[in-house]
Amino acid sequence: MKCFLPVLSCLAVLGVAAAQRLVAIQEGPLYRTEGSHITIWCNVSGFQGPSEQNFQWSIYMPTAPEREVQIISTMDSSFPYAIYTQRVHSGKIYVERVRGNLALLHITDLQARDAGVYECHTPSTDERYFGSYSAKMNLVVIPDSLQASAVPQTLHRVEQDPLELTCDISTETLQHSHLSVAWLRQRGGEKPVEVLALSRDFVLQSSSDYAQRLSLGEMHLDKLGSTTFRLTIFHLQPSDQGEFYCEATEWIQDPDGSWYPMTRKRSEGTVVNVQPTDKEFTVRLETDKRLYTVGEPVEFRCILEAQHVPDRYFAVSWAFNSSLIASMGPNAVPVLNSEFAHREARGQLKVAKEGDNVFVLKIYHLRQEDSGKYNCRVTEREKTVTGEFIDKESKRPKNIPIIVLPIKSSISVEVASNTSVILEGDNLHLSCSIRTAGRPLGRFSVIWQLVDRQNRRSNIVWLDRDGTVQPGASYWERSRFGGVQMEQVQPNMFSLGIYNSRKEDEGQYDCHVTEWVRAVDGEWQVVGERRASTPVSITALETGFAVTAISRTPGVTYCDSFDLQCIIKPHYPSRVPVSVTWRFQPVGTIEFHDLVTFTRDGGVQWGDRSSSFRTRTAIEKAESSNNVRLSISRASDTEAGKYQCVAELWRRNYNSSWTRLAERTSNLLEIRVLQPVTKLQVSKSKRTLTLVENRPIQLNCSVKSQTSQNSHFAVLWYVHKPSDADGKLILKTTHNSAFEYGTYAEEEGLRARLQFERHVSGGLFSLTVQRAEVSDSGSYYCHVEEWLLSPNYAWYKLAEEVSGRTEVTVKQPDSRLKLSQAQGNLSVLETRQVQLECVVLNRTSAASQLLLEWFVWKPNQPERETVARLSRDATFHYGEQAAKNNLKGRLHLESPSPGVYRLFIQNVAVQDSGTYSCRVEEWLPSPSGTWYKRAEDTAGQTAVRVTRPDAALQVDTVVPNATVFEKAAFQLDCSIVSRSSQDSRFAVAWYSLRTKVGGKRGSPGPEDGEEEDEEVEVDEEQEEDPTERTTLLSVGADAVFGPEGSPWEGRLRFQMLSPLLYRLTVLQASPQDSGNYSCRVEEWLPSPQKEWYRLTEEESAPVGIHVLDMSSTLQSIICSNDALFYFVFFYPFPIFGILIITILLVRFKSRNSSKNSEGKNGVPLLWIKEPHLNYSPTCLEPPVLSIHPGAID
């Protein structure tokens, strides 16, 4: 297998070069023994198609060399012939695919019939057949004749005893073969240990456990005869205890030159027990830990545990990864190999004996290559008589592996800055702190680097491990001027200072720390590197740089001062200078010129054309900001115009030079120098002045506020007549106090009656018109002009304003007529009396005459109508309303006291309702003696509502039903419970109620079997009354009887038992009279005009009358009437008892009060009607008994 891979590679190369398929098989003939496991490889190359090829194996047996017998295929499970099918399916023959184009044929239990020529065939996957597709080899199967035998036995030996074991090995193979023989010892489940072996090349060898004893001649292997081999161990040791057996292997050389073990046999075993002596010892190896770091020390202790150690001889050897480090004999003198001898000479290693039973190996400075397994071996030696030492038993403990790790840096780096965002020009301070898990191992070198926005890395400055500071190439100049500084603040802290920072200093600041340690050879080496970074953002100075010009007084007046502010944003620290220049464009020009400049160093420079400003201008720069204020006093027209400020931003470089970063121009600021804003205010209050003739007219013109204390005023007086379009000038006084009369004063001759006055206060002017006449009536006002002295000392009119008007009325004496305005509401019944009062509270003169008039507003009439009038000469007159409503004779006027007038309306009617009031005219005599109406007034209104009495008519609605016999009489009572007025009269009518055909009954009759207690009201407009009414008898309010109904004609008897009780008796009752009856009552009242009108009407509840037919049997009579049924069969005694007791009580009370208990017409006040019985026509339900008041005849 080792040899065929290079061959296959060569074949593959050739196949690819030839670009044709080539199948190769293991070279033969191969000789193998029966029962062995054989493999035959097959490789294909130069093929096309998939990388994984299929293989098919066949055999040509010696008995039929031309006949192919199929064995196994990788692509067809049915490929094997029957002779091989079972072995293939059971897995005794299988194909192992090593890779896609290489496979191994395995035959696990080789049989003699498996001998023959084997062919390996690969099915084609090529586009065309080209090359070889199969290959063959010969396999020879020979019998397994190797034998190994020994006598099985158990031997007991004592330590140091000799041991001899023999084994017979033979073979009958005809082919040329070699034999190898080995003795092995097996103890329990441990792996067998080779004691001594003779290879096929006749070389003796043993395992490491027995190699030393073999070299000392403690073991021999001898061949006795042609087949017998003997093993001799001269001095047994306790470790030799176990089972010994021999193993023989027969080798044959294949055609490729390699040796192949055809068969292997082992003999029976011999169990050897070794009894140890008292010189047994054990060895233990110890160390403190297993994990170390380069440079640390380590100590191994080899501890011997045995008896009588001082009297015995032991040798110790130290091994590292199975290589000898040093050995020490019984004389305790260490002998080291060359490599470790050099380290021991430099004091880095020591091998010593610290006690009789303690041996140490010390390495003071570990190296990384010292990682591995360490062990010690202790060998007991025996001193011969000649003084030589011979090795006896040797023991070693388990290996102790250690790992030496390289020195790893335990540092961590942290970078901090005073701020993450700074303004250009500010100082940036960064600190790089180094933290270590323990004490520092060596020294540090630190490099500060900057990674800019384009991810470019540049060295700022670095400090090497010797403490030397070196700036980067791009920072050399700045570092020379102190702009970049680095220092070691503390042993583990390094700082970086960037002074007067620039925008290009923005980026990621990286601190790169390298830790150095000195190696054993004195050289410095890097043990670790760490880095940390922090971002720093630098705001450019010109970022947000803006200039704004403002003024709180864009418009100023003469002689005033104004300030102009140049606002610089953002707010810069004092180290950032800004120069500001104010520029000015006068009104009417198109060019600006520099007015004044505040330089960056704080100086002030005036412009060439600023001479007029210097004496009146102050420039000031705020200490806390770069804002510049320009103050100009005593403003005049020459200061009017447009202002603008220009700011320049400067930066000081590290070499003390200056760089102008930006220039900004503000907005235009226009300043208007105006005349003073007038504060002139003339009183606008309006006055109404009413006076009688011959009194003076006093007119005032008040200046409430003025612009300046030095203001002068010109006052013009005007009067406006209703007939004129504009006012006319009366008088004018100039600001120099000169007088001028107007045209109105000349025309009306007012010069002699005018008087002008200016008060001391200076703000009040008066004009008096003496001896007022009626023609002087009008609207007076003044026109005020305010005059000021300009900066050029010239008077100019600043403002003018008109005062409020004074309405002057010159008239005759004032009217003081006043009436009471009290409002009233009266509600009275008809025929009562109404009193209307008119009170004069005040009058103009006691000599005046009054004219009174009463009038009324009727509902639904828009115009008022006069009721009565009292003339100035005290003559009473009726109005048109008196004639309409027949008021004559019902009105009465009286004046119980001066100024109080009362009008009475007697016997009022509903049509007298309305709202009444009085009007008074006052008449005065004129100076010429004629009377004129001076005033009139109307008093408060009085609402009068005349109502009729409220309808209180109520008819008894609880009326009992009745049952009578034929030919008997029945009574229909109509009882009035209450009335609206004692003066009312009643009209009464009785009706018979019957249901119309096809309609609904209003209330059931006696034959319906049940009495209804509720009446259903139906809207007559929406549904026709289903009840047919037939009038029995009607009696009018004037006691006139109507005709009797035809069915009852001649059988009716009317009785008025009292003013509130009416009875109608129906005689000779017949069964046709059965049904419901009711009575209707109308209430009539007299009006104030003595006319009767119907106030209201009411109808009683229907009463059921049932007339019994005399021809009925007694049973039918009783059963048809519930009351009779229960009186006869159920309640005879209680009912009659209650009736008798009630009648007796009533009789008894009526005797005691017979003389005083009758009503107005002699009708008793207390009566009893017959019981009200509800009956059941089926005679099966009990009747309901109730007793109601009624009349007793």
LONULUM-789374 format. One record per residue (C-alpha): residue in one letter; z negated, x, y. Coordinates in steps of 0.1 Angstrom, whole numbers, plus 5000, padded with zeros to 4 digits. Layout:
% residues N
aZXY;...
//
This chain:
% residues 1193
m500050005000;k499350295023;c502750445017;f504950155019;l504350065056;p506250375070;v509050305046;l509249955058;s509350065094;c512150295087;l514050025068;a513449785097;v514950025122;l517950085100;g518349715095;v518349645132;a520749925138;a523149795111;a522549445122;q522649325086;r520149175063;l518249425041;v515649335014;a513349615002;i510849594973;q508149824961;e509550124941;g509150114903;p508550164875;l504950074879;y502450114850;r499649864850;t497049774823;e496549434809;g493949214827;s494249414860;h495249274894;i498649384907;t500449344940;i504149394947;w505349394983;c508749274996;n510149315031;v513249175047;s514949305080;g518149265100;f518048895096;q518948615120;g517148295126;p513448225126;s510948515125;e509248365094;q511348415063;n510948275029;f510548464996;q511348374960;w510148584930;s511848594896;i511548814865;y513948944839;m512048994807;p512949274783;t513649024756;a516348864778;p517249104805;e520148884818;r518148564821;e516248494854;v512848334851;q511648194883;i507948264892;i507048144927;s508648054961;t507248014996;m509547725003;d509747524971;s506647424951;s508847324922;f510447664920;p508347814891;y509447774855;a507147604830;i505947944817;y504448024851;t503747674865;q500047654854;r499248004866;v500847934900;h499047604904;s495747764894;g496148044920;k496348324895;i499748394908;y500348354946;v502148504975;e500248655005;r502348655037;v501348965057;r503748875085;g506848675090;n509148925072;l506649085047;a504948925017;l502849034987;l503148894952;h499648874936;i499148854898;t495448844892;d495248864854;l498149074842;q499448994808;a501649184784;r504448934788;d504448994825;a506349324819;g509949324831;v512249354861;y510949164892;e513449044918;c512548944953;h515048704969;t515148585005;p517248265013;s519748315040;t519048205076;d522048405090;e525148255105;r527148445078;y526248635047;f526049005056;g523849255038;s521549235008;y519448925000;s517449044971;a515849364956;k514449454921;m511849674906;n510449744870;l506849664859;v505449814826;v502349654812;i500349884789;p497249814769;d493849884784;s492450154760;l489750304783;q486250294768;a482850414782;s479650384760;a476050504761;v472950434741;p470950164760;q467250284762;t464150294784;l462650624792;h459250704808;r458951024826;v456451194849;e457351344882;q458951694878;d459951624843;p463651684833;l466151414823;e469251424801;l471651134797;t474951134777;c478050904779;d481150884756;i484450824774;s487850794756;t491350654762;e494550614742;t497150574770;l500450744762;q501350784799;h500151084818;s496850974834;h493651134848;l490051034842;s487051044867;v483451014855;a480450914877;w476750864870;l475050604892;r471550484897;q470750114905;r467349994915;g466849614916;g469349434939;e470049754958;k473549894961;p474250154933;v473750514944;e476050784932;v474051054915;l476751294903;a480551244898;l483451434884;s486651334903;r490151304887;d490851644903;f487751784884;v485551824915;l481751764914;q480351554942;s477351334949;s475951104975;s473851215004;d470651124985;y471451384959;a473651634978;q470851874985;r469551874949;l473051934937;s473452234960;l470152374948;g471252344912;e468752074904;m471451864886;h474251954861;l477151754846;d478451904814;k481251794790;l480351824753;g483451794732;s486451594742;t484751264750;t481051324757;f479651394792;r475951494799;l473951454830;t470951674835;i468251644863;f465751924860;h462951784882;l462551414884;q461151264916;p459650914921;s462850814940;d464850874908;q463350574892;g465950304882;e468750224858;f471250504851;y474750434838;c478150604837;e481450474851;a484850594840;t488150534859;e491650594846;w494250694873;i498050694871;q500450834897;d503050584910;p506750684919;d505850704956;g503350984947;s500150784952;w497350764926;y496450424914;p493250324895;m494650134865;t491250044849;r487550104854;k484850084827;r481050124828;s478550204800;e475350044791;g472350144812;t469250354806;v466150254825;v464150554837;n460550504849;v459150804869;q455350834871;p454550984905;t451851254909;d449151274936;k451451464960;e453251154972;f453851135010;t455450895035;v457150965068;r457050745100;l459150785131;e457950655165;t459050635201;d457950435231;k461150235238;r464750205229;l466450165263;y466550455288;t468350555319;v470050885326;g467451145337;e464450975320;p462451165294;v462151055257;e459751165230;f460151115192;r457151155170;c457651215132;i454351135116;l453651265080;e451151065059;a450051255028;q446951405011;h445851765016;v448551825042;p447052165053;d447352295017;r450952195013;y454252315027;f456552085046;a459852145064;v461051905091;s464651855104;w465751645133;a469151465133;f471151285159;n473851055146;s473651235113;s474151575130;l471451835128;i469551895160;a466952135148;s464952235117;m461552365113;g460152535082;p456652555070;n456152835095;a456652585124;v459452795140;p462152565153;v465852655148;l468252455170;n471952435168;s474052595196;e474452285218;f470852185218;a469752555219;h471252575254;r469352265266;e466152395251;a466752725269;r467052535303;g463852345295;q465552015289;l464551985253;k461652085231;v461052075193;a457452135183;k454652075159;e451651905176;g449451885145;d449351925108;n451151595104;v452751525138;f456151675147;v457751595181;l461251605196;k461151585235;i464251545257;y463151575293;h466351465310;l468451225290;r472151215293;q474350915287;e475851095257;d472351115242;s472750745232;g472650715194;k470550715162;y467750965159;n465851055127;c463651315111;r463551435075;v460451575059;t460951795028;e458051915007;r458552274996;e456952464968;k456152834972;t457153044942;v455453344929;t457953554946;g457153394980;e460353194982;f460252824990;i462052564969;d462652214981;k460951934962;e460951584974;s462551485007;k461951165027;r463151025060;p462250705078;k464650455093;n466850565121;i465650485157;p468650405179;i468250455216;i470650355244;v470850575275;l472350375303;p474050535333;i472050535365;k472750205381;s472150145416;s469549875422;i470149845459;s471249535478;v472649535513;e472149285540;v473949285574;a472449105604;s473649075640;n471948975672;t474448695675;s477548575657;v479348465689;i479348685720;l481148695752;e483548975758;g481749265775;d478349175759;n476649425736;l476749375699;h473949505677;l474249505640;s471749625614;c472449715578;s469249685556;i469149845522;r466749705496;t465949875463;a464249745432;g462050055430;r461950385449;p465250515461;l466950745436;g468650965461;r470450945494;f472650695511;s475950725530;v476850435552;i480250335566;w480650065592;q484149905590;l485849625609;v488249375593;d490249205620;r491948875620;q495049025604;n492849155576;r493349515587;r490349735579;s489450025601;n486550265600;i484250235630;v481650505623;w480050655592;l476950845583;d477151085553;r474351165529;d473451465550;g472851255581;t476051355600;v477551075621;q481351065625;p483250805645;g486550655633;a489850775648;s490350455669;y486750465681;w486550835690;e487150785727;r484650495730;s482050675710;r482350975734;f481450755763;g478650585744;g480450265737;v479850295699;q476550425685;m475150445650;e471650555640;q469250545611;v466350325624;q464350345592;p464850515559;n466650205546;m468050065578;f471050165598;s472150015631;l475449985648;g475749925686;i479049815702;y478549825739;n480849655765;s482649465737;r486249375738;k488249095723;e489749335697;d486249395684;e486249045669;g486349025631;q484249085600;y481849375603;d481349545569;c478549785560;h479549995530;v476550175514;t477050445488;e473950575468;w474050935457;v471751115432;r471651485423;a472651545387;v470851795363;d473452055372;g472652015409;e475751835419;w475651505438;q477151205421;v477650845431;v475450595412;g476350285431;e478150125460;r477249805478;r478749625508;a477849335530;s479549185560;t478948935588;p481548775610;v481448825648;s483448605671;i484148735706;t485048495733;a487648645757;l486448645793;e489548465804;t488948185779;g488347865799;f488548065831;a489347795858;v488847755895;t488147425913;a487847365950;i485647085961;s484146955993;r481646675998;t483146616033;p486946606030;g486946426063;v484746546092;t484346446127;y484446646159;c481646906162;d480446846127;s480147116100;f481747106066;d481347316034;l484047416009;q482947505974;c484947735950;i483647655915;i484247925889;k484147815853;p482747915829;h479448065841;y479748435838;p476848685837;s476348915866;r478049205849;v481349015850;p482649035886;v484948775901;s486648815935;v487348495955;t489848455984;w489948146006;r493448066019;f494247816047;q497347616057;p496947456092;v498147106097;g501847096105;t502647436089;i504047526054;e502547866048;f499147976036;h497348276050;d494248456037;l491248346055;v488448556039;t487848736006;f484648795987;t485449115968;r484149195933;d481649445946;g480149175970;g481949276001;v483649036026;q487149096040;w488548876068;g492248796070;d494448896099;r494748536112;s491148436109;s489848536143;s489148166153;f487048126122;r484848426123;t482348306149;r482047966132;t482348046095;a479748156070;i480648266034;e478048276007;k478048355970;a475548205947;e473248445929;s473248255896;s477048205894;n480248325909;n480648015930;v481648085967;r480747845995;l482647856028;s480747686057;i482547596089;s480647456119;r481747286151;a484847146136;s487847076158;d491547006153;t492247376147;e490247366114;a492147066100;g494547156072;k494747246035;y492347496018;q492747685986;c490747945967;v492048215945;a489748385919;e490448705900;l488548795869;w487649165864;r486349375835;r484749715836;n486049955810;y484050195790;n485350485812;s484150295844;s487650185853;w488449825862;t490949595847;r492049265862;l492049015833;a493248695849;e493948515882;r493448145888;t494447935918;s492447625926;n493647285936;l494547205972;l491747075993;e492746886024;i490246866053;r490846606080;v489046656113;l488746306127;q487146136156;p483646016148;v483345716125;t482245446148;k478845296143;l479345046170;q477844706161;v477744416184;s475544126175;k477743876157;s475143606157;k476443276169;r474343066193;t474542706203;l473242646237;t472842296248;l471342216282;v471441946307;e473241976340;n471942186368;r470242436344;p471242806343;i473342936314;q471943266300;l474443476280;n473443796262;c475644076247;s473644306224;v474844636210;k472844676178;s474045036170;q476145296186;t477945616174;s476145856197;q473345866222;n475945976248;s478145676242;h479245476273;f480245106271;a482644876289;v481844506287;l484244216292;w483043856293;y485243566281;v485143186278;h487242986255;k487942616262;p489042386234;s492242306254;d493142676258;a494742896232;d493043216242;g489843306260;k489843366298;l488243676314;i485243606335;l483943946344;k484544316334;t482244616338;t483844956329;h482145256312;n481645396347;s479645076357;a482444936379;f482744556383;e485944346381;y486043966383;g488443786360;t490943506368;y488743236354;a485943326378;e488343306407;e489942976396;e486642796389;g484842946419;l482143116397;r481743426417;a478843286436;r477143156404;l477643476383;q474843736378;f475344056356;e472444266344;r472244586322;h468744626307;v466844956307;s467344996269;g471045036275;g472144826246;l471644476261;f473944326287;s473343976303;l475443736322;t473943426339;v475943126352;q473742946377;r473642566382;a475542456351;e477942176352;v479441966324;s482742146330;d481042476322;s480842376286;g482742616263;s482642916239;y481343236256;y481643586241;c481743946251;h484144236243;v482544576241;e484344916242;e482645236232;w483645556250;l482745926240;l483346266254;s485746476232;p485246846223;n487746906251;y485446726275;a487746416280;w486546056277;y488245856249;k487745506237;l486345526202;a486045166192;e485844816204;e484244506190;v483744136199;s480443966198;g479543646182;r480243336202;t477743126222;e478742766222;v477542616255;t477342246259;v476242106292;k475441746286;q473341446293;p469841416279;d469541456241;s469241166217;r466041146197;l466740826179;k465440846143;l465140586116;s463140586084;q465240716056;a462940596029;q464940465999;g463740155979;n464439965947;l463439605944;s463739395913;v462839025917;l463338705898;e465338415911;t463638185937;r461338465949;q461338625984;v462738965994;q461539176024;l463839426040;e462239666066;c463939876093;v461540126110;v462540316142;l460440636141;n461540776174;r463840696204;t465340886232;s463640696260;a461240416263;a463740246287;s466440246261;q467639926245;l468239886207;l470939696187;l470039626151;e472439536123;w471739456086;f474439496060;v474839496023;w477039655997;k477839415968;p478639555933;n482339605927;q483039565965;p484039885984;e483339746019;r479939656033;e479339316048;t477039226077;v474039016069;a472538966103;r472539126138;l469939156166;s471639226199;r470239446228;d469039126245;a467039026213;t469538756202;f469638696164;h473138646149;y474138566113;g476738786096;e479738696075;q477738746043;a475238476054;a478038216053;k479338326020;n476038326001;n474538036019;l471938266035;k471538046066;g468137886065;r466938156040;l466838446065;h463838516087;l463338816111;e460138936126;s458839246144;p455139286138;s454939606160;p457239806183;g459939986162;v459239786130;y461739506121;r461439296089;l464139076075;f463038816048;i465438656023;q463838346008;n464538175975;v466838455963;a469638405938;v471438645915;q474438675939;d472038815965;s471839135945;g473139445964;t472239755984;y470839676019;s470439896050;c470139866087;r471940046115;v470440096150;e472340176183;e470440316213;w471740236248;l470740426279;p471540376316;s473840636333;p472940796367;s475540546381;g473540256366;t475940156338;w474740136302;y476340356275;k475640396239;r473740716235;a473040726198;e473040536166;d471440586132;t471340426098;a468140376078;g467640446042;q469040206016;t467139955996;a468739835963;v467839475955;r468339335920;v467838965914;t467438875878;r467038565857;p464038525833;d464338715800;a465338495770;a462238445749;l463338145729;q462238155693;v462737885667;d460637875635;t462738045609;v460437965579;v461337615568;p460237475534;n462637305510;a461936945499;t462536715470;v462536335475;f463336035455;e466335825460;k465735555488;a462935755502;a462935925537;f462836295544;q462036465577;l463836765594;d461436935619;c462737175646;s459737375659;i460037605690;v457737895686;s458238045722;r460137975754;s461438175782;s460037975811;q457737685816;d460437525837;s463037535809;r464437235791;f465837215755;a468837065739;v468437005701;a471036935674;w470736895636;y473537005612;s474336955576;l475637275560;r478137255532;t480337525517;k484037485523;v486337465494;g487337815482;g484937975506;k481438135503;r478337935508;g476138035536;s473037945516;p472637775482;g471537415479;p468837295456;e471137285426;d471837655427;g468537715409;e467237985433;e466337995470;e467938275492;d465538415518;e468138625537;e471138495558;v474338685557;e475738725592;v479538735594;d481538825625;e483338505635;e486238705651;q486938905619;e486138645592;e486138265592;d482738105587;p482837965551;t480137705560;e481237365572;r478837215597;t478436845602;t476436715631;l473736465622;l472436415658;s472336605691;v470036545721;g471036715754;a468736895778;d469036585800;a467736375771;v471136215764;f471736145727;g475036225711;p476736005684;e475135995649;g477036145620;s479035885600;p477235945567;w473835905583;e474735645609;g471935385612;r469535595591;l468335855616;r465035845636;f464436105664;q460936195675;m459636445702;l456236515688;s455536775716;p457536965742;l458137225715;l458337015683;y461236775675;r461636575643;l464636395628;t463836145600;v466636045575;l465935705560;q467235565527;a468035905511;s470835915486;p471836185462;q474836265485;d472236375511;s471236665489;g472136995506;n471137245534;y470137135569;s469437335601;c468637265638;r470037455669;v468037475701;e469537555736;e467237655765;w468337545800;l466837675833;p467337555870;s469037795894;p467837845931;q470537615940;k468937355917;e471737375892;w470937385855;y472437665834;r472037755797;l469938065793;t470138105755;e470337925721;e468837985686;e469237815652;s466637765626;a466837875590;p468537625566;v466237395547;g467237265513;i466836885506;h467136765470;v467336385464;l466436275429;d468536015412;m466235725400;s468335675369;s467236005355;t464736025326;l461236145330;q462036465311;s465036545332;i463036475363;i460236705353;c462536975340;s464836955370;n461937035393;d459837345387;a457037215409;l456736895388;f456837095356;y454037325366;f452037045382;v452336845349;f452037105323;f450837435338;y448837415370;p447737055373;f444137125381;p444237435403;i447037305425;f445536965431;g442137125436;i443537355463;l445337065480;i442236845480;i440037125494;t442637205521;i442936835531;l439236795532;l438837105554;v441436985578;r440036635580;f436536775586;k437736995614;s439836725630;r436736495631;n434736745649;s437336805675;s439136475676;k438536415712;n439536765725;s442036905700;e445136715709;g448136865728;k449736735759;n451536455742;g448836375717;v450336575689;p447736765668;l447937145670;l447237195633;w449237045606;i450237105570;k453537055553;e454036995517;p454037295494;h457237495491;l458137515455;n460937715440;y461937555407;s463937655377;p466537405364;t466037545329;c462337465329;l461737815314;e460638015345;p457437945365;p457937825401;v456738015432;l454237825451;s453737875489;i452037675516;h453337645552;p452037475582;g453637125588;a453036795605;i450836525592;d451936175601;
//
